[in-house]
Amino acid sequence: MAEELFVHFAAQIEEGVLPRQAEIAAFLSERPESSRDVSWKDIKYKLNTKIRNNKKKMVTRAEKTNRKSKKKAGKMATKAASLKRKAADMDEGKARAKARKQSGK
């Protein structure tokens, strides 16, 4: 029943809108065999939980993406700084070699 419930109300779940009592009652009246032990409040609670969980998933995904992009930017900045240091060390080494060469003449 849960699967057909989520399929039936998929558009509303996607939008984050909780169906009204009349809509849930209509769904239950279409399926009398599976709605014997279930009230509209049970379905409302289940749908509300599904909507909240979807929102949490979206927030978590956005946070992960944000963390990854920050981490990548940090790595790139570290790599750029490392390359600058290497270039400066090479220039310094070339200057020392040049100075030794000139003093040896």
N, C-alpha and C positions, 0 to 999 in steps of 0.2 A: 504494500500500500504506500510505503514511503516513496518509492521510486515514481509511481504514477502521480503521487501528490506533487513531487518536485517537478515533474514534467508538465503537469497541468498548470501550475502556477509559476513556471519558469520565467516568464516575462516580468512578473511582479517581483520575483526574487532578485532577478538581475538588476532591476531598477531600485531595489531596496525598499519597496513599498509592501506593507502588510495588507493582505486581502481583508475585505470587510466580512462581517458575520454572514451576510446574505450570500456572498460568493462561496464561502466555505460550506454553508448549509446546502447550496445547490450542488456542490461537488459531492457532498455526503449523500444527497438524495439520489444521485446517479449511481452510487455504489452501495446499495442497502446491505449486501452481504458482508462487506468489509467494514461497514460503519456501525455495527451493532455495539461494539465495546468502546467506540471512540466518540468523544463529543467535539463540537466545533472549537472549544477552548483548547483541547489537546492539540488539534491541528494548528491552531493559531500559535500556540507555544512552540511547536516544532518548526513552523515557518519562520517565526521570529528568531529562533536559535540559528537556523540556517542563514538568515540574512546577516545576523551579527557575526557569525563565523566567516562569511564571505568578506565582510568589511575588514575583519582582522587580518585575513589572508592578504588582502590588497595592501593594507598598511605595512604588513611584514615584508611583502615583496618590494614595496617602495623603499623601505628602510634598508633592505639587503642591497638593492641596486645603488642606493646612495652611499652605503658603506663601501661597496666595491669600487665605485667611481672615485671616492675620496682616497681609498687605499692605492688605487692605480695612479692617481695624481701625485700622491706622496712618493710612490716608487719612482715615478718619472722625474720628480724634482730632485730626489736623492741621486738618481743616475746622472742628471744634468750637472749637479754640483760635483759629483765624482769626476765627470769628464773635464770640467773646468779645472779641478785640482790637478788632474793628470797633465793637462795642457800646460798649466803653470809650472809644474815640476819639470816637464820636458824643456820648456823655455829656459828655466833656471839652470838645468843641466847643460843645455847648449851654451848658455852664457858663461858658465864655469869652464867648459871645455875650450871655448874661444879665448878666455882670459889665460888659461894655462898655456895654450898654444902661443899666444902673444908674449907671455913672460918667458917662454922657453926660447924665443928667437934671439 
